[in-house]
Amino acid sequence: MKTLFSNNVLVIIFSLLWVLPWKGYALWTAARTRNKPWFIALLLLNTFAILDIFYIFYIAKKTKKDIKKIIGSII
């Protein structure tokens, strides 16, 4: 039973480390562009960051270079 709990904790930690940066950046981008419908959809729907990544690269038309630049300024 202890092993099952340990595996679940690792999955949760990995999920949080994957989802939170994408979710945060997508929400920030939607808020900056005043795109209220996308902001609400991104806030309410949890799609393991798939919708967030789609929004960032296809709706907001951000490039990998843009994202690296922003991440570099935060760190």
Biopython code that builds the backbone (N, CA, C, O; Angstrom):
import numpy as np
from Bio.PDB.StructureBuilder import StructureBuilder

atoms = [
    (1, "MET", "N", (0.824, -1.198, 0.000)),
    (1, "MET", "CA", (0.000, 0.000, 0.000)),
    (1, "MET", "C", (0.867, 1.261, 0.000)),
    (1, "MET", "O", (0.526, 2.259, -0.635)),
    (2, "LYS", "N", (1.971, 1.203, 0.708)),
    (2, "LYS", "CA", (2.854, 2.363, 0.761)),
    (2, "LYS", "C", (3.443, 2.672, -0.622)),
    (2, "LYS", "O", (3.632, 3.841, -0.957)),
    (3, "THR", "N", (3.727, 1.667, -1.409)),
    (3, "THR", "CA", (4.267, 1.872, -2.749)),
    (3, "THR", "C", (3.257, 2.568, -3.644)),
    (3, "THR", "O", (3.618, 3.450, -4.423)),
    (4, "LEU", "N", (1.999, 2.179, -3.537)),
    (4, "LEU", "CA", (0.945, 2.808, -4.332)),
    (4, "LEU", "C", (0.858, 4.291, -4.009)),
    (4, "LEU", "O", (0.723, 5.120, -4.909)),
    (5, "PHE", "N", (0.936, 4.628, -2.717)),
    (5, "PHE", "CA", (0.892, 6.022, -2.302)),
    (5, "PHE", "C", (2.096, 6.782, -2.844)),
    (5, "PHE", "O", (1.947, 7.907, -3.320)),
    (6, "SER", "N", (3.275, 6.196, -2.782)),
    (6, "SER", "CA", (4.492, 6.838, -3.273)),
    (6, "SER", "C", (4.393, 7.110, -4.772)),
    (6, "SER", "O", (4.784, 8.180, -5.237)),
    (7, "ASN", "N", (3.876, 6.154, -5.521)),
    (7, "ASN", "CA", (3.720, 6.342, -6.958)),
    (7, "ASN", "C", (2.718, 7.451, -7.264)),
    (7, "ASN", "O", (2.928, 8.236, -8.189)),
    (8, "ASN", "N", (1.643, 7.522, -6.505)),
    (8, "ASN", "CA", (0.651, 8.571, -6.721)),
    (8, "ASN", "C", (1.224, 9.954, -6.435)),
    (8, "ASN", "O", (0.930, 10.909, -7.154)),
    (9, "VAL", "N", (2.023, 10.065, -5.412)),
    (9, "VAL", "CA", (2.639, 11.342, -5.074)),
    (9, "VAL", "C", (3.557, 11.789, -6.203)),
    (9, "VAL", "O", (3.553, 12.964, -6.571)),
    (10, "LEU", "N", (4.336, 10.880, -6.752)),
    (10, "LEU", "CA", (5.230, 11.232, -7.857)),
    (10, "LEU", "C", (4.436, 11.679, -9.087)),
    (10, "LEU", "O", (4.826, 12.625, -9.771)),
    (11, "VAL", "N", (3.349, 11.014, -9.358)),
    (11, "VAL", "CA", (2.513, 11.394, -10.500)),
    (11, "VAL", "C", (1.917, 12.780, -10.282)),
    (11, "VAL", "O", (1.877, 13.587, -11.211)),
    (12, "ILE", "N", (1.461, 13.060, -9.088)),
    (12, "ILE", "CA", (0.894, 14.374, -8.782)),
    (12, "ILE", "C", (1.955, 15.461, -8.899)),
    (12, "ILE", "O", (1.694, 16.523, -9.466)),
    (13, "ILE", "N", (3.133, 15.209, -8.376)),
    (13, "ILE", "CA", (4.215, 16.205, -8.462)),
    (13, "ILE", "C", (4.594, 16.456, -9.916)),
    (13, "ILE", "O", (4.750, 17.606, -10.328)),
    (14, "PHE", "N", (4.744, 15.387, -10.694)),
    (14, "PHE", "CA", (5.076, 15.546, -12.109)),
    (14, "PHE", "C", (3.967, 16.323, -12.827)),
    (14, "PHE", "O", (4.254, 17.204, -13.638)),
    (15, "SER", "N", (2.714, 16.005, -12.535)),
    (15, "SER", "CA", (1.587, 16.695, -13.171)),
    (15, "SER", "C", (1.606, 18.182, -12.855)),
    (15, "SER", "O", (1.407, 19.012, -13.742)),
    (16, "LEU", "N", (1.844, 18.518, -11.603)),
    (16, "LEU", "CA", (1.895, 19.925, -11.223)),
    (16, "LEU", "C", (3.049, 20.655, -11.903)),
    (16, "LEU", "O", (2.893, 21.784, -12.368)),
    (17, "LEU", "N", (4.207, 20.000, -11.957)),
    (17, "LEU", "CA", (5.363, 20.630, -12.599)),
    (17, "LEU", "C", (5.152, 20.820, -14.095)),
    (17, "LEU", "O", (5.722, 21.735, -14.690)),
    (18, "TRP", "N", (4.347, 19.975, -14.702)),
    (18, "TRP", "CA", (4.060, 20.096, -16.128)),
    (18, "TRP", "C", (2.954, 21.120, -16.385)),
    (18, "TRP", "O", (3.089, 21.956, -17.279)),
    (19, "VAL", "N", (1.882, 21.068, -15.630)),
    (19, "VAL", "CA", (0.688, 21.859, -15.924)),
    (19, "VAL", "C", (0.808, 23.318, -15.487)),
    (19, "VAL", "O", (0.435, 24.216, -16.242)),
    (20, "LEU", "N", (1.314, 23.568, -14.296)),
    (20, "LEU", "CA", (1.288, 24.931, -13.761)),
    (20, "LEU", "C", (2.015, 25.972, -14.621)),
    (20, "LEU", "O", (1.458, 27.050, -14.835)),
    (21, "PRO", "N", (3.215, 25.712, -15.121)),
    (21, "PRO", "CA", (3.843, 26.737, -15.976)),
    (21, "PRO", "C", (3.043, 27.013, -17.255)),
    (21, "PRO", "O", (2.889, 28.168, -17.653)),
    (22, "TRP", "N", (2.536, 25.960, -17.895)),
    (22, "TRP", "CA", (1.742, 26.161, -19.108)),
    (22, "TRP", "C", (0.457, 26.915, -18.801)),
    (22, "TRP", "O", (0.091, 27.845, -19.519)),
    (23, "LYS", "N", (-0.229, 26.512, -17.732)),
    (23, "LYS", "CA", (-1.481, 27.160, -17.346)),
    (23, "LYS", "C", (-1.242, 28.628, -17.017)),
    (23, "LYS", "O", (-1.982, 29.499, -17.474)),
    (24, "GLY", "N", (-0.217, 28.899, -16.231)),
    (24, "GLY", "CA", (0.091, 30.276, -15.854)),
    (24, "GLY", "C", (0.406, 31.148, -17.052)),
    (24, "GLY", "O", (-0.095, 32.267, -17.163)),
    (25, "TYR", "N", (1.231, 30.639, -17.945)),
    (25, "TYR", "CA", (1.608, 31.434, -19.115)),
    (25, "TYR", "C", (0.411, 31.651, -20.048)),
    (25, "TYR", "O", (0.232, 32.746, -20.581)),
    (26, "ALA", "N", (-0.397, 30.627, -20.241)),
    (26, "ALA", "CA", (-1.565, 30.768, -21.108)),
    (26, "ALA", "C", (-2.569, 31.765, -20.519)),
    (26, "ALA", "O", (-3.108, 32.602, -21.244)),
    (27, "LEU", "N", (-2.819, 31.680, -19.225)),
    (27, "LEU", "CA", (-3.736, 32.635, -18.584)),
    (27, "LEU", "C", (-3.181, 34.049, -18.643)),
    (27, "LEU", "O", (-3.923, 34.998, -18.897)),
    (28, "TRP", "N", (-1.891, 34.196, -18.412)),
    (28, "TRP", "CA", (-1.258, 35.514, -18.463)),
    (28, "TRP", "C", (-1.386, 36.110, -19.868)),
    (28, "TRP", "O", (-1.701, 37.290, -20.021)),
    (29, "THR", "N", (-1.137, 35.276, -20.900)),
    (29, "THR", "CA", (-1.240, 35.740, -22.283)),
    (29, "THR", "C", (-2.671, 36.120, -22.628)),
    (29, "THR", "O", (-2.902, 37.155, -23.254)),
    (30, "ALA", "N", (-3.625, 35.307, -22.232)),
    (30, "ALA", "CA", (-5.036, 35.615, -22.511)),
    (30, "ALA", "C", (-5.459, 36.901, -21.802)),
    (30, "ALA", "O", (-6.210, 37.696, -22.367)),
    (31, "ALA", "N", (-4.992, 37.112, -20.590)),
    (31, "ALA", "CA", (-5.338, 38.329, -19.852)),
    (31, "ALA", "C", (-4.713, 39.564, -20.504)),
    (31, "ALA", "O", (-5.359, 40.605, -20.626)),
    (32, "ARG", "N", (-3.457, 39.439, -20.918)),
    (32, "ARG", "CA", (-2.782, 40.583, -21.553)),
    (32, "ARG", "C", (-3.415, 40.968, -22.873)),
    (32, "ARG", "O", (-3.441, 42.147, -23.227)),
    (33, "THR", "N", (-3.930, 39.984, -23.613)),
    (33, "THR", "CA", (-4.565, 40.285, -24.895)),
    (33, "THR", "C", (-6.065, 40.541, -24.743)),
    (33, "THR", "O", (-6.780, 40.702, -25.732)),
    (34, "ARG", "N", (-6.533, 40.578, -23.494)),
    (34, "ARG", "CA", (-7.948, 40.836, -23.169)),
    (34, "ARG", "C", (-8.880, 39.868, -23.881)),
    (34, "ARG", "O", (-9.942, 40.256, -24.368)),
    (35, "ASN", "N", (-8.479, 38.627, -23.936)),
    (35, "ASN", "CA", (-9.252, 37.584, -24.599)),
    (35, "ASN", "C", (-10.045, 36.825, -23.531)),
    (35, "ASN", "O", (-9.651, 35.747, -23.087)),
    (36, "LYS", "N", (-11.182, 37.424, -23.130)),
    (36, "LYS", "CA", (-11.962, 36.901, -22.014)),
    (36, "LYS", "C", (-12.496, 35.480, -22.230)),
    (36, "LYS", "O", (-12.408, 34.672, -21.306)),
    (37, "PRO", "N", (-13.048, 35.131, -23.410)),
    (37, "PRO", "CA", (-13.538, 33.759, -23.575)),
    (37, "PRO", "C", (-12.433, 32.704, -23.398)),
    (37, "PRO", "O", (-12.651, 31.667, -22.771)),
    (38, "TRP", "N", (-11.256, 32.979, -23.953)),
    (38, "TRP", "CA", (-10.152, 32.030, -23.800)),
    (38, "TRP", "C", (-9.674, 31.990, -22.356)),
    (38, "TRP", "O", (-9.341, 30.920, -21.846)),
    (39, "PHE", "N", (-9.634, 33.136, -21.693)),
    (39, "PHE", "CA", (-9.208, 33.170, -20.296)),
    (39, "PHE", "C", (-10.123, 32.293, -19.442)),
    (39, "PHE", "O", (-9.646, 31.510, -18.621)),
    (40, "ILE", "N", (-11.422, 32.425, -19.634)),
    (40, "ILE", "CA", (-12.386, 31.631, -18.865)),
    (40, "ILE", "C", (-12.249, 30.149, -19.194)),
    (40, "ILE", "O", (-12.267, 29.310, -18.294)),
    (41, "ALA", "N", (-12.111, 29.822, -20.478)),
    (41, "ALA", "CA", (-11.964, 28.416, -20.871)),
    (41, "ALA", "C", (-10.698, 27.814, -20.279)),
    (41, "ALA", "O", (-10.721, 26.697, -19.760)),
    (42, "LEU", "N", (-9.598, 28.548, -20.355)),
    (42, "LEU", "CA", (-8.331, 28.042, -19.815)),
    (42, "LEU", "C", (-8.388, 27.902, -18.296)),
    (42, "LEU", "O", (-7.788, 26.989, -17.728)),
    (43, "LEU", "N", (-9.100, 28.795, -17.653)),
    (43, "LEU", "CA", (-9.211, 28.750, -16.202)),
    (43, "LEU", "C", (-10.055, 27.566, -15.736)),
    (43, "LEU", "O", (-9.723, 26.918, -14.743)),
    (44, "LEU", "N", (-11.141, 27.285, -16.448)),
    (44, "LEU", "CA", (-12.086, 26.265, -16.000)),
    (44, "LEU", "C", (-11.771, 24.852, -16.484)),
    (44, "LEU", "O", (-12.063, 23.880, -15.787)),
    (45, "LEU", "N", (-11.181, 24.730, -17.663)),
    (45, "LEU", "CA", (-10.946, 23.401, -18.226)),
    (45, "LEU", "C", (-9.546, 22.906, -17.873)),
    (45, "LEU", "O", (-8.553, 23.607, -18.067)),
    (46, "ASN", "N", (-9.493, 21.705, -17.360)),
    (46, "ASN", "CA", (-8.205, 21.095, -17.050)),
    (46, "ASN", "C", (-7.958, 19.987, -18.063)),
    (46, "ASN", "O", (-8.558, 18.915, -17.973)),
    (47, "THR", "N", (-7.084, 20.238, -19.020)),
    (47, "THR", "CA", (-6.824, 19.287, -20.102)),
    (47, "THR", "C", (-5.365, 18.836, -20.100)),
    (47, "THR", "O", (-4.806, 18.521, -21.151)),
    (48, "PHE", "N", (-4.755, 18.805, -18.928)),
    (48, "PHE", "CA", (-3.349, 18.432, -18.773)),
    (48, "PHE", "C", (-2.454, 19.283, -19.681)),
    (48, "PHE", "O", (-1.491, 18.788, -20.266)),
    (49, "ALA", "N", (-2.790, 20.556, -19.786)),
    (49, "ALA", "CA", (-2.039, 21.594, -20.500)),
    (49, "ALA", "C", (-2.165, 21.525, -22.021)),
    (49, "ALA", "O", (-1.536, 22.326, -22.713)),
    (50, "ILE", "N", (-2.940, 20.613, -22.554)),
    (50, "ILE", "CA", (-3.075, 20.528, -24.012)),
    (50, "ILE", "C", (-3.760, 21.782, -24.556)),
    (50, "ILE", "O", (-3.292, 22.365, -25.533)),
    (51, "LEU", "N", (-4.851, 22.196, -23.940)),
    (51, "LEU", "CA", (-5.543, 23.408, -24.385)),
    (51, "LEU", "C", (-4.672, 24.637, -24.189)),
    (51, "LEU", "O", (-4.684, 25.546, -25.020)),
    (52, "ASP", "N", (-3.919, 24.674, -23.101)),
    (52, "ASP", "CA", (-3.023, 25.803, -22.830)),
    (52, "ASP", "C", (-1.941, 25.927, -23.902)),
    (52, "ASP", "O", (-1.665, 27.020, -24.396)),
    (53, "ILE", "N", (-1.337, 24.801, -24.254)),
    (53, "ILE", "CA", (-0.297, 24.794, -25.281)),
    (53, "ILE", "C", (-0.884, 25.193, -26.636)),
    (53, "ILE", "O", (-0.269, 25.956, -27.380)),
    (54, "PHE", "N", (-2.065, 24.680, -26.954)),
    (54, "PHE", "CA", (-2.742, 25.051, -28.194)),
    (54, "PHE", "C", (-2.976, 26.555, -28.239)),
    (54, "PHE", "O", (-2.713, 27.190, -29.260)),
    (55, "TYR", "N", (-3.465, 27.131, -27.150)),
    (55, "TYR", "CA", (-3.723, 28.573, -27.113)),
    (55, "TYR", "C", (-2.434, 29.370, -27.314)),
    (55, "TYR", "O", (-2.401, 30.317, -28.100)),
    (56, "ILE", "N", (-1.388, 28.988, -26.611)),
    (56, "ILE", "CA", (-0.127, 29.732, -26.678)),
    (56, "ILE", "C", (0.432, 29.746, -28.104)),
    (56, "ILE", "O", (0.804, 30.804, -28.614)),
    (57, "PHE", "N", (0.492, 28.585, -28.741)),
    (57, "PHE", "CA", (1.167, 28.492, -30.032)),
    (57, "PHE", "C", (0.278, 28.779, -31.236)),
    (57, "PHE", "O", (0.785, 29.211, -32.271)),
    (58, "TYR", "N", (-1.042, 28.551, -31.136)),
    (58, "TYR", "CA", (-1.902, 28.712, -32.307)),
    (58, "TYR", "C", (-2.852, 29.901, -32.229)),
    (58, "TYR", "O", (-3.141, 30.517, -33.255)),
    (59, "ILE", "N", (-3.331, 30.232, -31.068)),
    (59, "ILE", "CA", (-4.238, 31.369, -30.943)),
    (59, "ILE", "C", (-3.439, 32.647, -30.675)),
    (59, "ILE", "O", (-3.617, 33.652, -31.363)),
    (60, "ALA", "N", (-2.568, 32.602, -29.681)),
    (60, "ALA", "CA", (-1.752, 33.770, -29.342)),
    (60, "ALA", "C", (-0.541, 33.899, -30.264)),
    (60, "ALA", "O", (0.119, 34.938, -30.281)),
    (61, "LYS", "N", (-0.249, 32.850, -31.027)),
    (61, "LYS", "CA", (0.840, 32.823, -32.004)),
    (61, "LYS", "C", (2.198, 33.182, -31.395)),
    (61, "LYS", "O", (2.956, 33.975, -31.953)),
    (62, "LYS", "N", (2.484, 32.580, -30.242)),
    (62, "LYS", "CA", (3.785, 32.749, -29.612)),
    (62, "LYS", "C", (4.736, 31.698, -30.176)),
    (62, "LYS", "O", (4.325, 30.583, -30.497)),
    (63, "THR", "N", (5.990, 32.059, -30.290)),
    (63, "THR", "CA", (6.997, 31.111, -30.768)),
    (63, "THR", "C", (7.806, 30.595, -29.584)),
    (63, "THR", "O", (7.728, 31.138, -28.482)),
    (64, "LYS", "N", (8.570, 29.560, -29.821)),
    (64, "LYS", "CA", (9.426, 29.028, -28.762)),
    (64, "LYS", "C", (10.430, 30.089, -28.322)),
    (64, "LYS", "O", (10.800, 30.143, -27.149)),
    (65, "LYS", "N", (10.869, 30.925, -29.245)),
    (65, "LYS", "CA", (11.820, 31.989, -28.924)),
    (65, "LYS", "C", (11.186, 33.001, -27.961)),
    (65, "LYS", "O", (11.840, 33.464, -27.027)),
    (66, "ASP", "N", (9.895, 33.346, -28.194)),
    (66, "ASP", "CA", (9.189, 34.264, -27.301)),
    (66, "ASP", "C", (9.096, 33.698, -25.891)),
    (66, "ASP", "O", (9.307, 34.410, -24.910)),
    (67, "ILE", "N", (8.780, 32.418, -25.800)),
    (67, "ILE", "CA", (8.609, 31.785, -24.499)),
    (67, "ILE", "C", (9.947, 31.702, -23.765)),
    (67, "ILE", "O", (10.006, 31.960, -22.563)),
    (68, "LYS", "N", (11.015, 31.347, -24.471)),
    (68, "LYS", "CA", (12.339, 31.289, -23.839)),
    (68, "LYS", "C", (12.758, 32.664, -23.334)),
    (68, "LYS", "O", (13.381, 32.771, -22.278)),
    (69, "LYS", "N", (12.424, 33.716, -24.076)),
    (69, "LYS", "CA", (12.760, 35.073, -23.681)),
    (69, "LYS", "C", (12.031, 35.444, -22.387)),
    (69, "LYS", "O", (12.634, 36.022, -21.482)),
    (70, "ILE", "N", (10.758, 35.123, -22.295)),
    (70, "ILE", "CA", (9.981, 35.431, -21.108)),
    (70, "ILE", "C", (10.454, 34.610, -19.917)),
    (70, "ILE", "O", (10.596, 35.142, -18.816)),
    (71, "ILE", "N", (10.696, 33.335, -20.121)),
    (71, "ILE", "CA", (11.173, 32.474, -19.042)),
    (71, "ILE", "C", (12.534, 32.956, -18.554)),
    (71, "ILE", "O", (12.805, 32.939, -17.353)),
    (72, "GLY", "N", (13.389, 33.384, -19.475)),
    (72, "GLY", "CA", (14.707, 33.890, -19.105)),
    (72, "GLY", "C", (14.616, 35.156, -18.266)),
    (72, "GLY", "O", (15.436, 35.360, -17.370)),
    (73, "SER", "N", (13.637, 36.009, -18.541)),
    (73, "SER", "CA", (13.495, 37.234, -17.754)),
    (73, "SER", "C", (12.920, 36.971, -16.365)),
    (73, "SER", "O", (13.136, 37.755, -15.441)),
    (74, "ILE", "N", (12.185, 35.861, -16.218)),
    (74, "ILE", "CA", (11.623, 35.508, -14.906)),
    (74, "ILE", "C", (12.697, 34.902, -14.021)),
    (74, "ILE", "O", (12.770, 35.192, -12.827)),
    (75, "ILE", "N", (13.533, 34.054, -14.618)),
    (75, "ILE", "CA", (14.571, 33.347, -13.858)),
    (75, "ILE", "C", (15.748, 34.235, -13.686)),
    (75, "ILE", "O", (16.739, 33.836, -13.074)),
]
sb = StructureBuilder()
sb.init_structure("model")
sb.init_model(0)
sb.init_chain("A")
sb.init_seg("    ")
for serial, (resi, resn, name, xyz) in enumerate(atoms, 1):
    if name == "N":
        sb.init_residue(resn, " ", resi, " ")
    sb.init_atom(name, np.array(xyz, "f"), 0.0, 1.0, " ", f" {name:<3s}", serial, name[0])
structure = sb.get_structure()
